[in-house]
Amino acid sequence: MRLRETFIYEEMVKLTPGYVGADIQTLCKEASTIAVERIINGRPKDGNDEDVQDLDDIYIELDDF
């Protein structure tokens, strides 16, 4: 999973004072899991796959952290 090009790293830094590399790695893994759940739960429940997003349009958002 990727971060959006407009991702505001400064906001992420403000949210993670005192974090070390391992903490940030774990946080990123959790954020990607939350992003996948957000994307899956946003799909229509009628089984119609026409609204499925292109994988190139899927990003981790700051809110996923």
N, C-alpha and C positions, 0 to 999 in steps of 0.2 A: 504494500500500500504506500501511497505517496502523500506528501503534504502539498497543499495547493501552493502555487507560485506566490500568491499574495499572503501566505501564512505569516503572521506577525510574531517573529521569534522573541521580540522584546517582551510581549505579553507572557509567553511561555517562561521566560527567565524570571519574571515577577512571580509566577506561580510556583516556582521550584527553588526557593532559597535553601541552600545547604545540601542540595541533592548532589550525589556523586554519580559517576558514569553508570554504575550498575543500577542505581535508582531510576535514572532517566531511561535506560534500556527497558526496564520493567514497565515503566510508565508508558512508553511507546508501544510496547506489546499489548498492554491493556487498552490503550486508545484505539489500536487497530481492531481489536475485538469488538469494542463498542461501535466503531464505525461500520463494521460488517453487520452487526445487529441492527443499526440504524438503517442501513441500506436495505437489508432483507425485510425488516418490518415496514418499510415504506413501499414495498411492492404491492400491487393490487392482489386481493385474495381470491379473485375469480379465476386464477390460473392462466390468465392472458399474459403472455410474455412479451407482447408488443411494447410495453412500457419499460422493459428492462433497460437500464442504462448501459451505455457502452463502457467497457472497463477503463477506457482512457479518461472518462469523466468522473471517476470515483476517487475521492481524496479523503484523507483524514482532516477533520475540521478542528479548530481550537476547542470547540465545545465537547469534542470527544475525549479531551484530556480532563 
